[in-house]
Amino acid sequence: MLAWAAGLAAGNVLPVVFLRWRMRPDALYPIIEEMGFFGDQHKSATGVYAVAVANMFFWIVLAWTAFTVSRALWVLAAVLPLAFVSTFFPAWVRLFARPAVR
């Protein structure tokens, strides 16, 4: 399982490594609000990729462990929404947070 998860994580990071390797030294790094989803994705901070890979690795290991215990459909039905809500928690906070009163 660990080799499979590590290979999947490496496969997700290799395109970023390749695109950064081909970048010109004078390439522009737009602020996050101005980044294009496809064209500028490899220009994010290295920490962003580390967190994304760690998140993916965590959910692979959790799902694998859960399905080792039980292969019932309800396990998949529980893990997928849990992963979705947990992964996008910062977006939920922004979406549903009340604006600060000044």
N, C-alpha and C positions, 0 to 999 in steps of 0.2 A: 504494500500500500504506500509506504513512504517513497519508494523509488518512483512509483506511478505519479503520485502527487507532486514530487519534485520535478519530474519530467514535464508535467503539465504546466507548472509554474514557470519553468525555464522556457517552454514553448511560447508562453505569453510575453515574456520579457525580451526574448531574442529579437523580435521586430523593432523594439525600441532601441536596443543596442545597435542594431544595424542602421537605423535611421539617424541616430546620433553620430555614428561613425562617419556617415556620408554628409553631415551638415557642414556648411562653410563656417569658418571662424567668425565671420561678421554677420551671422544669422541673427535676425531679430527675435527677441523673446517677448511676445505680447503679454500684457497682464491677463490674469485668468478670465476676466469678464470679456476680453476681446479675442480669446483663443477660439479657433475653429475646432470642432470635435474631431474631424479626421486629419486635417492638415497640420495641426499644431499639437497633437496629442503627445508626441515624443518630446515636447519641450517643457513638460511639467518637471517639477523638482524630483530628484531621485527618491526622496522620502515618500512621495506619492506612490511610486511603483513598489517600494518596499511594503507599504501598508496594504496596497491592493493584493500583492502576492501573499502576504501573511493572512489576509482576510480569506482569500480563495483557499489557501492551504488549510486554514482552520475549518472551513465548511466542508471540504473534501474529507478530512479526517473525522469530523463529527458525523457526517452522513454515512461514511463507510462503517464507522463503529455502530451507529444506530441500526443499519441494515444487517450487520453481523448478528446483532441481538435478535432482530425480528425483520422478516422480509414482507411484512404485511403492508398493504397499500396505505393504511392509516399512518404508518411511520413516514412515508414519503409526503403524505398530505400534511403532516405536522412539521417536518424539517424544512420544506420549501417556503411556506409562509414565514416561519421563524427566521430563516436566512434573509428573506426579502425585507422584512420589517427591521431586523437588526442591522443589516448592511446599510440601509438607507435611513437610519435613525437621524443623522444630522439634517437630512432633507426634511424629514417629518417635523423636527423641532422648528426649523425655519418656516415651514409651511403653516404650522398651527400655533406658533408662538404669538402671544399678544405683543403689539408694539409697546415699547417703553414709554411710560408717561413722564413728561418733563415739566 
